[in-house]
Amino acid sequence: MRPVLKWLQKGADSVAVGLLTAIFLSFILQIVSRYIVGKPLGWTLEACLLGWLWLVFWSAAFTLKEDDHVRFTILYDNARPGLKKVYIVATAICIAGALAISLPATWDFVSFMKIEKTSLLKVRFDLVFGIYLIFAVALIARYLWRIVGVFTGREGGAPE
C-alpha cells in the first residue's frame, strides 16, 4: 500500500508543480508582451488567476501534510493525550460534517455554472469551480481517515 500512496503523492505534487509552472510562464509571457513587445496579452492574467485558484485548492487537498496547514493549537498543545484525541475527533467531525452538508448545494452551483464561460479563455465555470468539489471530497476523506487513525492508535494523544 505504501508504494501506491507514494506514487499518488508524487502525482499530486507533479500536478501542483505543473500548475505553478504554467502560472510562472504565463506571468513571464505577460511581462515580455507588455514591456518588450508593447502589446499586452489579456488572457495571461486570466490564466494566472485560474492556475492560482486550482493550485491553492489542489495543494490544500493533496500536497500539504496536516502539519503544513495553519492551525491554532494552544489548547491542543497543553492537553493530556486522551483529551488530544477528543480534540482531533471533534475537529474532524466538524470539518468533515460541514463540508459534507455543503456538498449538495456546491454540486448544484458548480453544475449550474456550466452555462457561463470566462471572458478571455472561454473556460466553462463548472471546470473552474470544479476544483472546490474535489477539494471538499478530499478533505472529507482526510478527516474521516483522521478519526479512524485516532481509534486505531495511529494518531493523536502520543507524547511528543
RAMOVEN-V49312 format. One line per field, one symbol per residue. ss: DSSP state (~ for helix, > for strand, _ for the rest). phi: phi as a letter, one per 30 degrees, with the letter a starting at -180 (. if undefined). psi: psi as a letter, one per 30 degrees, with the letter a starting at -180 (. if undefined). A space follows every 50 residues. Layout:
ss = ???
phi = ???
psi = ???
This chain:
ss = _~~~~~~~~~~~~~~~~~~~~~~~~~~~~~~~~~~~~_____~~~~~~~~ ~~~~~~~~~~~~~__~~~_____~~~~___~~~~~~~~~~~~~~~~~~~~ ~~~~~~~~~~~~~~~_>______>~~~~~~~~~~~~~~~~~~~~~~~~~~ ~~________
phi = .eddddddddddddddddddddddddddddddddccdibdcddddddddd ddeddddddddbcddeddddbccedddccdeddedddddddddddddddd ddeeddeedddddddcbddcdhdddddddeddddeddddedddddddedd dcidbiiddc
psi = eeeeeeeeeeeeeeeeeeeeeeeeeeeeeeeeeefeegjkkefeeeeeee eeeeeeeeeeeffkleffkkljgeeefglleeeeeeeeeeeeeeeeeeee efeeeeeeeeeefffllleefhkkfeeefffeeeeeeeeeeefeeeeeee ffgfkkfkk.
